[in-house]
């Protein structure tokens, strides 16, 4: 063990200014020369007959190393999710005759 004193760790606080949460159902990934772009959209919208658009509401530019850290964090986070599967019934349901209409 070293007897050298440890440098104090700075305190980190998150500050949310002009913060709004937006739901994103789709994410598009584009790669530039030195950056990775993540474009988020809530989905496809019909613009006019026969034409649909996917409006992008948020774009995030990240370095490749930042994307790797994000992927690792998402993998760790999704590993904690449990998929609940309901077993099929052991006996089929009994059919019910519709009541006659008078």
BAZATI-739298 format. One record per atom (N, C-alpha, C, O): residue number from 1; residue in three letters; atom name; x, y, z. Coordinates in Angstrom, 2 decimals, padded with zeros to 5 digits. Layout:
residues N
+------+------+------+---------+---------+---------+
: resi : resn : name :      c1 :      c2 :      c3 :
+------+------+------+---------+---------+---------+
:  NUM :  ALA :   CA :       X :       Y :       Z :
...
+------+------+------+---------+---------+---------+
END
This chain:
residues 102
+------+------+------+---------+---------+---------+
: resi : resn : name :      c1 :      c2 :      c3 :
+------+------+------+---------+---------+---------+
:    1 :  UNK :    N :  000.83 : -001.18 :  000.00 :
:    1 :  UNK :   CA :  000.00 :  000.00 :  000.00 :
:    1 :  UNK :    C :  000.87 :  001.24 :  000.00 :
:    1 :  UNK :    O :  001.92 :  001.27 :  000.64 :
:    2 :  UNK :    N :  000.45 :  002.24 : -000.70 :
:    2 :  UNK :   CA :  001.19 :  003.48 : -000.77 :
:    2 :  UNK :    C :  000.78 :  004.39 :  000.37 :
:    2 :  UNK :    O : -000.39 :  004.43 :  000.75 :
:    3 :  UNK :    N :  001.73 :  005.12 :  000.91 :
:    3 :  UNK :   CA :  001.43 :  006.08 :  001.98 :
:    3 :  UNK :    C :  001.15 :  007.47 :  001.44 :
:    3 :  UNK :    O :  000.98 :  008.41 :  002.21 :
:    4 :  UNK :    N :  001.09 :  007.61 :  000.12 :
:    4 :  UNK :   CA :  000.81 :  008.92 : -000.46 :
:    4 :  UNK :    C : -000.66 :  009.25 : -000.29 :
:    4 :  UNK :    O : -001.52 :  008.39 : -000.47 :
:    5 :  UNK :    N : -000.95 :  010.52 :  000.06 :
:    5 :  UNK :   CA : -002.36 :  010.89 :  000.24 :
:    5 :  UNK :    C : -003.10 :  010.88 : -001.10 :
:    5 :  UNK :    O : -002.54 :  011.21 : -002.15 :
:    6 :  UNK :    N : -004.36 :  010.48 : -001.03 :
:    6 :  UNK :   CA : -005.21 :  010.44 : -002.21 :
:    6 :  UNK :    C : -005.70 :  011.85 : -002.52 :
:    6 :  UNK :    O : -006.02 :  012.63 : -001.62 :
:    7 :  UNK :    N : -005.76 :  012.17 : -003.80 :
:    7 :  UNK :   CA : -006.30 :  013.48 : -004.20 :
:    7 :  UNK :    C : -007.81 :  013.46 : -003.96 :
:    7 :  UNK :    O : -008.48 :  012.48 : -004.26 :
:    8 :  UNK :    N : -008.34 :  014.56 : -003.41 :
:    8 :  UNK :   CA : -009.79 :  014.58 : -003.15 :
:    8 :  UNK :    C : -010.58 :  014.54 : -004.46 :
:    8 :  UNK :    O : -010.21 :  015.19 : -005.44 :
:    9 :  UNK :    N : -011.66 :  013.77 : -004.46 :
:    9 :  UNK :   CA : -012.53 :  013.67 : -005.62 :
:    9 :  UNK :    C : -013.47 :  014.87 : -005.62 :
:    9 :  UNK :    O : -014.11 :  015.15 : -004.61 :
:   10 :  UNK :    N : -013.58 :  015.58 : -006.75 :
:   10 :  UNK :   CA : -014.50 :  016.72 : -006.79 :
:   10 :  UNK :    C : -015.94 :  016.25 : -006.75 :
:   10 :  UNK :    O : -016.28 :  015.18 : -007.25 :
:   11 :  UNK :    N : -016.79 :  017.06 : -006.15 :
:   11 :  UNK :   CA : -018.22 :  016.75 : -006.08 :
:   11 :  UNK :    C : -018.85 :  017.09 : -007.43 :
:   11 :  UNK :    O : -018.54 :  018.12 : -008.02 :
:   12 :  UNK :    N : -019.72 :  016.24 : -007.89 :
:   12 :  UNK :   CA : -020.38 :  016.45 : -009.18 :
:   12 :  UNK :    C : -021.87 :  016.54 : -008.96 :
:   12 :  UNK :    O : -022.48 :  015.65 : -008.37 :
:   13 :  UNK :    N : -022.46 :  017.62 : -009.43 :
:   13 :  UNK :   CA : -023.90 :  017.81 : -009.33 :
:   13 :  UNK :    C : -024.46 :  018.01 : -010.74 :
:   13 :  UNK :    O : -023.84 :  018.66 : -011.58 :
:   14 :  UNK :    N : -025.63 :  017.43 : -010.99 :
:   14 :  UNK :   CA : -026.29 :  017.61 : -012.28 :
:   14 :  UNK :    C : -027.14 :  018.86 : -012.23 :
:   14 :  UNK :    O : -027.80 :  019.14 : -011.22 :
:   15 :  UNK :    N : -027.12 :  019.61 : -013.30 :
:   15 :  UNK :   CA : -027.91 :  020.85 : -013.36 :
:   15 :  UNK :    C : -028.77 :  020.80 : -014.62 :
:   15 :  UNK :    O : -028.26 :  020.71 : -015.73 :
:   16 :  UNK :    N : -030.06 :  020.86 : -014.42 :
:   16 :  UNK :   CA : -031.01 :  020.79 : -015.53 :
:   16 :  UNK :    C : -031.56 :  022.18 : -015.80 :
:   16 :  UNK :    O : -032.39 :  022.68 : -015.04 :
:   17 :  UNK :    N : -031.10 :  022.81 : -016.87 :
:   17 :  UNK :   CA : -031.63 :  024.09 : -017.29 :
:   17 :  UNK :    C : -032.30 :  023.91 : -018.65 :
:   17 :  UNK :    O : -031.78 :  023.21 : -019.52 :
:   18 :  UNK :    N : -033.44 :  024.52 : -018.82 :
:   18 :  UNK :   CA : -034.19 :  024.40 : -020.07 :
:   18 :  UNK :    C : -034.35 :  022.93 : -020.47 :
:   18 :  UNK :    O : -034.12 :  022.54 : -021.61 :
:   19 :  UNK :    N : -034.73 :  022.15 : -019.50 :
:   19 :  UNK :   CA : -034.80 :  020.71 : -019.67 :
:   19 :  UNK :    C : -036.23 :  020.29 : -019.96 :
:   19 :  UNK :    O : -037.14 :  020.60 : -019.19 :
:   20 :  UNK :    N : -036.43 :  019.59 : -021.06 :
:   20 :  UNK :   CA : -037.72 :  018.99 : -021.36 :
:   20 :  UNK :    C : -037.46 :  017.55 : -021.82 :
:   20 :  UNK :    O : -036.56 :  017.30 : -022.61 :
:   21 :  UNK :    N : -038.25 :  016.65 : -021.33 :
:   21 :  UNK :   CA : -038.14 :  015.26 : -021.74 :
:   21 :  UNK :    C : -039.02 :  015.05 : -022.96 :
:   21 :  UNK :    O : -040.16 :  015.51 : -023.00 :
:   22 :  UNK :    N : -038.50 :  014.36 : -023.95 :
:   22 :  UNK :   CA : -039.26 :  014.05 : -025.16 :
:   22 :  UNK :    C : -039.22 :  012.55 : -025.36 :
:   22 :  UNK :    O : -038.18 :  011.92 : -025.20 :
:   23 :  UNK :    N : -040.36 :  011.99 : -025.71 :
:   23 :  UNK :   CA : -040.45 :  010.56 : -025.97 :
:   23 :  UNK :    C : -039.90 :  010.28 : -027.36 :
:   23 :  UNK :    O : -040.26 :  010.96 : -028.32 :
:   24 :  UNK :    N : -039.05 :  009.30 : -027.47 :
:   24 :  UNK :   CA : -038.50 :  008.91 : -028.77 :
:   24 :  UNK :    C : -038.75 :  007.43 : -028.98 :
:   24 :  UNK :    O : -038.31 :  006.59 : -028.20 :
:   25 :  UNK :    N : -039.47 :  007.12 : -030.05 :
:   25 :  UNK :   CA : -039.77 :  005.74 : -030.38 :
:   25 :  UNK :    C : -038.76 :  005.17 : -031.36 :
:   25 :  UNK :    O : -038.62 :  003.95 : -031.48 :
:   26 :  UNK :    N : -038.04 :  006.04 : -032.05 :
:   26 :  UNK :   CA : -037.05 :  005.62 : -033.04 :
:   26 :  UNK :    C : -035.75 :  006.40 : -032.83 :
:   26 :  UNK :    O : -035.78 :  007.56 : -032.41 :
:   27 :  UNK :    N : -034.63 :  005.77 : -033.10 :
:   27 :  UNK :   CA : -033.33 :  006.43 : -033.08 :
:   27 :  UNK :    C : -032.60 :  006.07 : -034.37 :
:   27 :  UNK :    O : -032.56 :  004.90 : -034.77 :
:   28 :  UNK :    N : -032.04 :  007.06 : -035.00 :
:   28 :  UNK :   CA : -031.27 :  006.86 : -036.21 :
:   28 :  UNK :    C : -029.81 :  007.18 : -035.90 :
:   28 :  UNK :    O : -029.54 :  008.15 : -035.19 :
:   29 :  UNK :    N : -028.89 :  006.40 : -036.41 :
:   29 :  UNK :   CA : -027.47 :  006.60 : -036.15 :
:   29 :  UNK :    C : -026.77 :  006.94 : -037.46 :
:   29 :  UNK :    O : -026.92 :  006.23 : -038.45 :
:   30 :  UNK :    N : -026.01 :  008.04 : -037.44 :
:   30 :  UNK :   CA : -025.20 :  008.45 : -038.59 :
:   30 :  UNK :    C : -023.76 :  008.63 : -038.11 :
:   30 :  UNK :    O : -023.52 :  009.01 : -036.97 :
:   31 :  UNK :    N : -022.82 :  008.35 : -038.99 :
:   31 :  UNK :   CA : -021.41 :  008.46 : -038.63 :
:   31 :  UNK :    C : -020.76 :  009.50 : -039.52 :
:   31 :  UNK :    O : -020.85 :  009.43 : -040.75 :
:   32 :  UNK :    N : -020.11 :  010.48 : -038.88 :
:   32 :  UNK :   CA : -019.34 :  011.49 : -039.61 :
:   32 :  UNK :    C : -017.87 :  011.14 : -039.56 :
:   32 :  UNK :    O : -017.49 :  010.04 : -039.17 :
:   33 :  UNK :    N : -017.03 :  012.09 : -039.95 :
:   33 :  UNK :   CA : -015.58 :  011.86 : -039.98 :
:   33 :  UNK :    C : -015.03 :  011.60 : -038.58 :
:   33 :  UNK :    O : -014.17 :  010.74 : -038.40 :
:   34 :  UNK :    N : -015.51 :  012.35 : -037.58 :
:   34 :  UNK :   CA : -014.98 :  012.22 : -036.22 :
:   34 :  UNK :    C : -016.07 :  012.12 : -035.16 :
:   34 :  UNK :    O : -015.77 :  012.10 : -033.97 :
:   35 :  UNK :    N : -017.33 :  012.07 : -035.58 :
:   35 :  UNK :   CA : -018.42 :  012.07 : -034.62 :
:   35 :  UNK :    C : -019.47 :  011.04 : -035.02 :
:   35 :  UNK :    O : -019.56 :  010.62 : -036.18 :
:   36 :  UNK :    N : -020.26 :  010.67 : -034.05 :
:   36 :  UNK :   CA : -021.41 :  009.81 : -034.27 :
:   36 :  UNK :    C : -022.64 :  010.64 : -033.91 :
:   36 :  UNK :    O : -022.67 :  011.27 : -032.86 :
:   37 :  UNK :    N : -023.64 :  010.64 : -034.78 :
:   37 :  UNK :   CA : -024.85 :  011.42 : -034.56 :
:   37 :  UNK :    C : -026.00 :  010.48 : -034.22 :
:   37 :  UNK :    O : -026.24 :  009.50 : -034.92 :
:   38 :  UNK :    N : -026.70 :  010.79 : -033.16 :
:   38 :  UNK :   CA : -027.90 :  010.06 : -032.76 :
:   38 :  UNK :    C : -029.08 :  011.00 : -032.97 :
:   38 :  UNK :    O : -029.19 :  012.02 : -032.30 :
:   39 :  UNK :    N : -029.98 :  010.66 : -033.89 :
:   39 :  UNK :   CA : -031.17 :  011.44 : -034.17 :
:   39 :  UNK :    C : -032.37 :  010.72 : -033.59 :
:   39 :  UNK :    O : -032.55 :  009.52 : -033.82 :
:   40 :  UNK :    N : -033.18 :  011.44 : -032.83 :
:   40 :  UNK :   CA : -034.34 :  010.84 : -032.17 :
:   40 :  UNK :    C : -035.61 :  011.42 : -032.74 :
:   40 :  UNK :    O : -035.71 :  012.62 : -033.00 :
:   41 :  UNK :    N : -036.61 :  010.54 : -032.93 :
:   41 :  UNK :   CA : -037.90 :  010.93 : -033.45 :
:   41 :  UNK :    C : -038.99 :  010.14 : -032.73 :
:   41 :  UNK :    O : -038.74 :  009.05 : -032.22 :
:   42 :  UNK :    N : -040.18 :  010.71 : -032.69 :
:   42 :  UNK :   CA : -041.28 :  010.00 : -032.04 :
:   42 :  UNK :    C : -041.99 :  009.06 : -032.99 :
:   42 :  UNK :    O : -042.84 :  008.27 : -032.56 :
:   43 :  UNK :    N : -041.67 :  009.12 : -034.27 :
:   43 :  UNK :   CA : -042.26 :  008.17 : -035.20 :
:   43 :  UNK :    C : -042.57 :  008.77 : -036.55 :
:   43 :  UNK :    O : -042.26 :  009.93 : -036.82 :
:   44 :  UNK :    N : -043.18 :  007.98 : -037.38 :
:   44 :  UNK :   CA : -043.52 :  008.38 : -038.74 :
:   44 :  UNK :    C : -044.86 :  009.11 : -038.74 :
:   44 :  UNK :    O : -045.81 :  008.68 : -038.09 :
:   45 :  UNK :    N : -044.90 :  010.21 : -039.48 :
:   45 :  UNK :   CA : -046.11 :  011.04 : -039.56 :
:   45 :  UNK :    C : -046.50 :  011.18 : -041.02 :
:   45 :  UNK :    O : -045.64 :  011.43 : -041.87 :
:   46 :  UNK :    N : -047.78 :  011.03 : -041.30 :
:   46 :  UNK :   CA : -048.26 :  011.24 : -042.67 :
:   46 :  UNK :    C : -048.24 :  012.73 : -042.96 :
:   46 :  UNK :    O : -048.89 :  013.51 : -042.27 :
:   47 :  UNK :    N : -047.49 :  013.13 : -043.99 :
:   47 :  UNK :   CA : -047.37 :  014.55 : -044.35 :
:   47 :  UNK :    C : -048.46 :  014.95 : -045.33 :
:   47 :  UNK :    O : -049.14 :  015.95 : -045.13 :
:   48 :  UNK :    N : -048.61 :  014.18 : -046.36 :
:   48 :  UNK :   CA : -049.67 :  014.37 : -047.36 :
:   48 :  UNK :    C : -049.92 :  013.01 : -047.99 :
:   48 :  UNK :    O : -049.14 :  012.09 : -047.75 :
:   49 :  UNK :    N : -050.96 :  012.85 : -048.76 :
:   49 :  UNK :   CA : -051.27 :  011.53 : -049.30 :
:   49 :  UNK :    C : -050.07 :  010.90 : -050.02 :
:   49 :  UNK :    O : -049.50 :  011.49 : -050.94 :
:   50 :  UNK :    N : -049.71 :  009.71 : -049.58 :
:   50 :  UNK :   CA : -048.61 :  008.98 : -050.19 :
:   50 :  UNK :    C : -047.23 :  009.37 : -049.71 :
:   50 :  UNK :    O : -046.24 :  008.77 : -050.12 :
:   51 :  UNK :    N : -047.14 :  010.38 : -048.83 :
:   51 :  UNK :   CA : -045.83 :  010.83 : -048.35 :
:   51 :  UNK :    C : -045.83 :  010.83 : -046.83 :
:   51 :  UNK :    O : -046.68 :  011.45 : -046.20 :
:   52 :  UNK :    N : -044.87 :  010.14 : -046.25 :
:   52 :  UNK :   CA : -044.70 :  010.12 : -044.80 :
:   52 :  UNK :    C : -043.34 :  010.71 : -044.46 :
:   52 :  UNK :    O : -042.38 :  010.58 : -045.23 :
:   53 :  UNK :    N : -043.27 :  011.36 : -043.31 :
:   53 :  UNK :   CA : -042.01 :  011.94 : -042.85 :
:   53 :  UNK :    C : -041.71 :  011.44 : -041.44 :
:   53 :  UNK :    O : -042.61 :  011.01 : -040.72 :
:   54 :  UNK :    N : -040.45 :  011.50 : -041.07 :
:   54 :  UNK :   CA : -040.04 :  011.14 : -039.73 :
:   54 :  UNK :    C : -039.35 :  012.38 : -039.13 :
:   54 :  UNK :    O : -038.15 :  012.56 : -039.30 :
:   55 :  UNK :    N : -040.11 :  013.24 : -038.43 :
:   55 :  UNK :   CA : -039.52 :  014.47 : -037.92 :
:   55 :  UNK :    C : -038.54 :  014.20 : -036.77 :
:   55 :  UNK :    O : -038.88 :  013.53 : -035.80 :
:   56 :  UNK :    N : -037.33 :  014.72 : -036.91 :
:   56 :  UNK :   CA : -036.29 :  014.57 : -035.89 :
:   56 :  UNK :    C : -036.48 :  015.70 : -034.88 :
:   56 :  UNK :    O : -036.50 :  016.87 : -035.25 :
:   57 :  UNK :    N : -036.62 :  015.35 : -033.60 :
:   57 :  UNK :   CA : -036.78 :  016.40 : -032.59 :
:   57 :  UNK :    C : -035.52 :  016.62 : -031.77 :
:   57 :  UNK :    O : -035.40 :  017.65 : -031.10 :
:   58 :  UNK :    N : -034.58 :  015.66 : -031.80 :
:   58 :  UNK :   CA : -033.36 :  015.82 : -031.02 :
:   58 :  UNK :    C : -032.20 :  015.17 : -031.76 :
:   58 :  UNK :    O : -032.32 :  014.05 : -032.26 :
:   59 :  UNK :    N : -031.07 :  015.89 : -031.83 :
:   59 :  UNK :   CA : -029.85 :  015.32 : -032.40 :
:   59 :  UNK :    C : -028.74 :  015.46 : -031.36 :
:   59 :  UNK :    O : -028.54 :  016.53 : -030.79 :
:   60 :  UNK :    N : -028.04 :  014.35 : -031.13 :
:   60 :  UNK :   CA : -026.92 :  014.35 : -030.20 :
:   60 :  UNK :    C : -025.68 :  013.92 : -030.97 :
:   60 :  UNK :    O : -025.68 :  012.89 : -031.64 :
:   61 :  UNK :    N : -024.62 :  014.72 : -030.87 :
:   61 :  UNK :   CA : -023.34 :  014.38 : -031.48 :
:   61 :  UNK :    C : -022.41 :  013.88 : -030.38 :
:   61 :  UNK :    O : -022.29 :  014.51 : -029.33 :
:   62 :  UNK :    N : -021.76 :  012.75 : -030.63 :
:   62 :  UNK :   CA : -020.87 :  012.15 : -029.62 :
:   62 :  UNK :    C : -019.58 :  011.70 : -030.28 :
:   62 :  UNK :    O : -019.53 :  011.43 : -031.48 :
:   63 :  UNK :    N : -018.53 :  011.62 : -029.48 :
:   63 :  UNK :   CA : -017.28 :  011.04 : -029.95 :
:   63 :  UNK :    C : -017.46 :  009.53 : -029.98 :
:   63 :  UNK :    O : -018.31 :  008.99 : -029.27 :
:   64 :  UNK :    N : -016.67 :  008.83 : -030.78 :
:   64 :  UNK :   CA : -016.77 :  007.37 : -030.80 :
:   64 :  UNK :    C : -016.56 :  006.74 : -029.41 :
:   64 :  UNK :    O : -017.24 :  005.77 : -029.08 :
:   65 :  UNK :    N : -015.65 :  007.27 : -028.62 :
:   65 :  UNK :   CA : -015.44 :  006.70 : -027.28 :
:   65 :  UNK :    C : -016.64 :  006.95 : -026.39 :
:   65 :  UNK :    O : -016.96 :  006.13 : -025.53 :
:   66 :  UNK :    N : -017.31 :  008.08 : -026.56 :
:   66 :  UNK :   CA : -018.53 :  008.36 : -025.80 :
:   66 :  UNK :    C : -019.65 :  007.40 : -026.18 :
:   66 :  UNK :    O : -020.43 :  006.99 : -025.32 :
:   67 :  UNK :    N : -019.73 :  007.05 : -027.46 :
:   67 :  UNK :   CA : -020.75 :  006.09 : -027.91 :
:   67 :  UNK :    C : -020.48 :  004.71 : -027.33 :
:   67 :  UNK :    O : -021.41 :  004.00 : -026.96 :
:   68 :  UNK :    N : -019.21 :  004.33 : -027.23 :
:   68 :  UNK :   CA : -018.86 :  003.03 : -026.64 :
:   68 :  UNK :    C : -019.29 :  003.00 : -025.17 :
:   68 :  UNK :    O : -019.85 :  002.01 : -024.72 :
:   69 :  UNK :    N : -019.03 :  004.09 : -024.43 :
:   69 :  UNK :   CA : -019.44 :  004.14 : -023.02 :
:   69 :  UNK :    C : -020.96 :  004.12 : -022.90 :
:   69 :  UNK :    O : -021.49 :  003.48 : -021.99 :
:   70 :  UNK :    N : -021.66 :  004.82 : -023.80 :
:   70 :  UNK :   CA : -023.12 :  004.81 : -023.79 :
:   70 :  UNK :    C : -023.64 :  003.40 : -024.06 :
:   70 :  UNK :    O : -024.58 :  002.95 : -023.40 :
:   71 :  UNK :    N : -023.06 :  002.71 : -025.02 :
:   71 :  UNK :   CA : -023.49 :  001.33 : -025.33 :
:   71 :  UNK :    C : -023.28 :  000.42 : -024.13 :
:   71 :  UNK :    O : -024.13 : -000.42 : -023.84 :
:   72 :  UNK :    N : -022.15 :  000.57 : -023.43 :
:   72 :  UNK :   CA : -021.90 : -000.25 : -022.25 :
:   72 :  UNK :    C : -022.92 :  000.05 : -021.16 :
:   72 :  UNK :    O : -023.41 : -000.86 : -020.50 :
:   73 :  UNK :    N : -023.24 :  001.32 : -020.96 :
:   73 :  UNK :   CA : -024.22 :  001.72 : -019.95 :
:   73 :  UNK :    C : -025.60 :  001.18 : -020.30 :
:   73 :  UNK :    O : -026.31 :  000.69 : -019.42 :
:   74 :  UNK :    N : -025.99 :  001.27 : -021.56 :
:   74 :  UNK :   CA : -027.30 :  000.75 : -021.98 :
:   74 :  UNK :    C : -027.36 : -000.76 : -021.82 :
:   74 :  UNK :    O : -028.40 : -001.31 : -021.45 :
:   75 :  UNK :    N : -026.26 : -001.44 : -022.11 :
:   75 :  UNK :   CA : -026.23 : -002.90 : -021.94 :
:   75 :  UNK :    C : -026.39 : -003.28 : -020.47 :
:   75 :  UNK :    O : -027.14 : -004.20 : -020.15 :
:   76 :  UNK :    N : -025.70 : -002.57 : -019.59 :
:   76 :  UNK :   CA : -025.83 : -002.85 : -018.15 :
:   76 :  UNK :    C : -027.24 : -002.55 : -017.67 :
:   76 :  UNK :    O : -027.80 : -003.30 : -016.87 :
:   77 :  UNK :    N : -027.82 : -001.47 : -018.16 :
:   77 :  UNK :   CA : -029.16 : -001.08 : -017.73 :
:   77 :  UNK :    C : -030.21 : -002.08 : -018.21 :
:   77 :  UNK :    O : -031.09 : -002.47 : -017.45 :
:   78 :  UNK :    N : -030.12 : -002.48 : -019.47 :
:   78 :  UNK :   CA : -031.13 : -003.40 : -020.00 :
:   78 :  UNK :    C : -030.96 : -004.80 : -019.44 :
:   78 :  UNK :    O : -031.91 : -005.58 : -019.47 :
:   79 :  UNK :    N : -029.79 : -005.15 : -018.94 :
:   79 :  UNK :   CA : -029.60 : -006.46 : -018.33 :
:   79 :  UNK :    C : -030.44 : -006.59 : -017.06 :
:   79 :  UNK :    O : -030.74 : -007.71 : -016.64 :
:   80 :  UNK :    N : -030.81 : -005.47 : -016.45 :
:   80 :  UNK :   CA : -031.61 : -005.50 : -015.23 :
:   80 :  UNK :    C : -033.10 : -005.67 : -015.50 :
:   80 :  UNK :    O : -033.87 : -005.95 : -014.58 :
:   81 :  UNK :    N : -033.53 : -005.51 : -016.75 :
:   81 :  UNK :   CA : -034.94 : -005.68 : -017.08 :
:   81 :  UNK :    C : -035.27 : -007.17 : -017.10 :
:   81 :  UNK :    O : -034.48 : -007.99 : -017.56 :
:   82 :  UNK :    N : -036.43 : -007.49 : -016.60 :
:   82 :  UNK :   CA : -036.90 : -008.86 : -016.66 :
:   82 :  UNK :    C : -038.09 : -008.91 : -017.60 :
:   82 :  UNK :    O : -039.03 : -008.12 : -017.48 :
:   83 :  UNK :    N : -038.05 : -009.84 : -018.51 :
:   83 :  UNK :   CA : -039.17 : -010.01 : -019.42 :
:   83 :  UNK :    C : -040.15 : -010.96 : -018.75 :
:   83 :  UNK :    O : -039.81 : -012.09 : -018.41 :
:   84 :  UNK :    N : -041.36 : -010.48 : -018.57 :
:   84 :  UNK :   CA : -042.39 : -011.29 : -017.91 :
:   84 :  UNK :    C : -043.15 : -012.05 : -019.00 :
:   84 :  UNK :    O : -043.73 : -011.44 : -019.90 :
:   85 :  UNK :    N : -043.14 : -013.35 : -018.90 :
:   85 :  UNK :   CA : -043.87 : -014.18 : -019.84 :
:   85 :  UNK :    C : -044.98 : -014.90 : -019.09 :
:   85 :  UNK :    O : -044.74 : -015.55 : -018.07 :
:   86 :  UNK :    N : -046.18 : -014.78 : -019.61 :
:   86 :  UNK :   CA : -047.33 : -015.45 : -019.00 :
:   86 :  UNK :    C : -047.46 : -016.81 : -019.65 :
:   86 :  UNK :    O : -047.57 : -016.91 : -020.88 :
:   87 :  UNK :    N : -047.45 : -017.88 : -018.85 :
:   87 :  UNK :   CA : -047.56 : -019.22 : -019.46 :
:   87 :  UNK :    C : -048.95 : -019.41 : -020.07 :
:   87 :  UNK :    O : -049.93 : -018.86 : -019.57 :
:   88 :  UNK :    N : -049.02 : -020.20 : -021.14 :
:   88 :  UNK :   CA : -050.33 : -020.45 : -021.74 :
:   88 :  UNK :    C : -051.19 : -021.27 : -020.79 :
:   88 :  UNK :    O : -050.67 : -022.04 : -019.97 :
:   89 :  UNK :    N : -052.50 : -021.12 : -020.89 :
:   89 :  UNK :   CA : -053.38 : -021.89 : -020.00 :
:   89 :  UNK :    C : -053.23 : -023.39 : -020.26 :
:   89 :  UNK :    O : -052.97 : -023.82 : -021.39 :
:   90 :  UNK :    N : -053.39 : -024.17 : -019.20 :
:   90 :  UNK :   CA : -053.24 : -025.62 : -019.33 :
:   90 :  UNK :    C : -054.47 : -026.25 : -019.97 :
:   90 :  UNK :    O : -054.36 : -027.31 : -020.60 :
:   91 :  UNK :    N : -055.63 : -025.63 : -019.81 :
:   91 :  UNK :   CA : -056.85 : -026.14 : -020.44 :
:   91 :  UNK :    C : -057.42 : -025.04 : -021.33 :
:   91 :  UNK :    O : -057.38 : -023.87 : -020.97 :
:   92 :  UNK :    N : -057.96 : -025.42 : -022.47 :
:   92 :  UNK :   CA : -058.53 : -024.38 : -023.34 :
:   92 :  UNK :    C : -059.77 : -023.77 : -022.70 :
:   92 :  UNK :    O : -060.48 : -024.44 : -021.96 :
:   93 :  UNK :    N : -060.01 : -022.49 : -022.98 :
:   93 :  UNK :   CA : -061.20 : -021.86 : -022.41 :
:   93 :  UNK :    C : -062.48 : -022.48 : -022.97 :
:   93 :  UNK :    O : -062.51 : -022.95 : -024.11 :
:   94 :  UNK :    N : -063.52 : -022.49 : -022.16 :
:   94 :  UNK :   CA : -064.80 : -023.04 : -022.57 :
:   94 :  UNK :    C : -065.53 : -022.02 : -023.42 :
:   94 :  UNK :    O : -065.72 : -020.88 : -022.99 :
:   95 :  UNK :    N : -065.94 : -022.41 : -024.64 :
:   95 :  UNK :   CA : -066.66 : -021.46 : -025.49 :
:   95 :  UNK :    C : -068.02 : -021.11 : -024.89 :
:   95 :  UNK :    O : -068.70 : -021.96 : -024.32 :
:   96 :  UNK :    N : -068.40 : -019.87 : -025.04 :
:   96 :  UNK :   CA : -069.67 : -019.38 : -024.50 :
:   96 :  UNK :    C : -070.57 : -019.07 : -025.68 :
:   96 :  UNK :    O : -070.18 : -018.37 : -026.62 :
:   97 :  UNK :    N : -071.80 : -019.61 : -025.63 :
:   97 :  UNK :   CA : -072.77 : -019.35 : -026.69 :
:   97 :  UNK :    C : -073.30 : -017.92 : -026.53 :
:   97 :  UNK :    O : -073.65 : -017.51 : -025.42 :
:   98 :  UNK :    N : -073.37 : -017.16 : -027.62 :
:   98 :  UNK :   CA : -073.93 : -015.82 : -027.51 :
:   98 :  UNK :    C : -075.42 : -015.89 : -027.20 :
:   98 :  UNK :    O : -076.13 : -016.79 : -027.65 :
:   99 :  UNK :    N : -075.84 : -014.93 : -026.44 :
:   99 :  UNK :   CA : -077.27 : -014.90 : -026.07 :
:   99 :  UNK :    C : -078.08 : -014.48 : -027.30 :
:   99 :  UNK :    O : -077.68 : -013.59 : -028.05 :
:  100 :  UNK :    N : -079.26 : -015.15 : -027.49 :
:  100 :  UNK :   CA : -080.08 : -014.75 : -028.66 :
:  100 :  UNK :    C : -080.65 : -013.36 : -028.47 :
:  100 :  UNK :    O : -081.02 : -012.96 : -027.37 :
:  101 :  UNK :    N : -080.71 : -012.65 : -029.58 :
:  101 :  UNK :   CA : -081.27 : -011.30 : -029.56 :
:  101 :  UNK :    C : -082.74 : -011.39 : -029.92 :
:  101 :  UNK :    O : -083.10 : -011.97 : -030.94 :
:  102 :  UNK :    N : -083.58 : -010.81 : -029.09 :
:  102 :  UNK :   CA : -085.03 : -010.87 : -029.36 :
:  102 :  UNK :    C : -085.52 : -009.58 : -029.92 :
:  102 :  UNK :    O : -086.71 : -009.44 : -030.20 :
+------+------+------+---------+---------+---------+
END
